[in-house]
């Protein structure tokens, strides 16, 4: 076996292990989100607004890795359910912000601590030092992969 084919096999093995781990951890998150009657993209928007405050509608998709057409649908649905409102930007009339309502904030205050605990338990297979290493390695992997897309 050549060096290149060994590297390829190792890369494929890493990809499979990474994919399985991601799927397993994500399943914990999805189950928790769905237990509250939310779709994952709805939760992502609410979580963004809960932690970052009002956000321009144009930037929400990029922040949560969602296509702009999908963002409009999710924002419309959350607004209809009274979780957020659209507010014009006082400095630039071309910009509209999504802002949590009291109902949306109350929901997130109620469910986010449990969600955070679900995630903590899902990644509890690593100790603190291993988590730091995993973060550093995955950041390095993602940064290099992003560079190669350009």
JOURBEL-V104799 format. One record per residue. N is the residue number from 1. PSI is psi in whole degrees, 0 to 359 (999 if undefined). OMEGA is omega in whole degrees, -180 to 180 (NA if undefined). Layout:
n=[N:N]
psi=[PSI:PSI]
omega=[OMEGA:OMEGA]
This chain:
n=[1:2:3:4:5:6:7:8:9:10:11:12:13:14:15:16:17:18:19:20:21:22:23:24:25:26:27:28:29:30:31:32:33:34:35:36:37:38:39:40:41:42:43:44:45:46:47:48:49:50:51:52:53:54:55:56:57:58:59:60:61:62:63:64:65:66:67:68:69:70:71:72:73:74:75:76:77:78:79:80:81:82:83:84:85:86:87:88:89:90:91:92:93:94:95:96:97:98:99:100:101:102:103:104:105:106:107:108:109:110:111:112:113:114:115:116:117:118:119:120:121:122:123:124:125:126:127:128:129:130:131:132:133:134:135:136:137:138:139:140:141:142:143:144:145:146:147:148:149:150]
psi=[133:165:319:318:328:317:321:314:318:319:318:321:316:315:316:314:315:314:317:317:315:314:317:314:318:325:323:313:313:317:318:314:312:331:343:10:21:154:148:323:327:314:319:318:313:318:319:311:326:318:331:352:187:140:143:135:323:339:349:316:314:325:326:14:55:141:148:324:321:324:314:315:313:316:315:315:315:324:317:325:4:17:333:166:157:134:132:143:129:338:336:108:345:345:136:134:147:132:134:140:175:323:315:317:316:318:312:322:328:315:337:320:320:319:316:322:321:315:317:314:324:329:14:358:348:143:178:314:320:325:318:317:316:317:312:315:318:324:315:315:313:320:314:319:320:319:321:347:336:999]
omega=[-179:178:180:-179:175:178:179:178:179:178:179:178:177:-179:180:-180:178:-179:179:179:179:-179:-179:180:-180:180:176:-180:-178:179:180:-179:-178:179:179:177:-180:171:-179:180:175:179:-179:178:180:-179:178:-179:179:-177:-175:-178:-178:-178:174:-180:-177:-177:-176:-179:180:-179:-177:177:-178:179:-174:177:178:179:-180:179:-178:179:179:-178:180:178:178:180:176:-178:179:175:173:179:177:178:-180:-177:-176:-175:178:-175:175:179:168:-178:177:170:176:178:179:179:179:178:-178:177:180:-170:-174:179:178:179:178:178:177:179:179:180:-179:-179:-176:176:177:174:-174:-179:179:177:178:178:-180:178:-179:-179:180:175:179:179:-179:179:-179:179:178:178:-177:176:-175:NA]
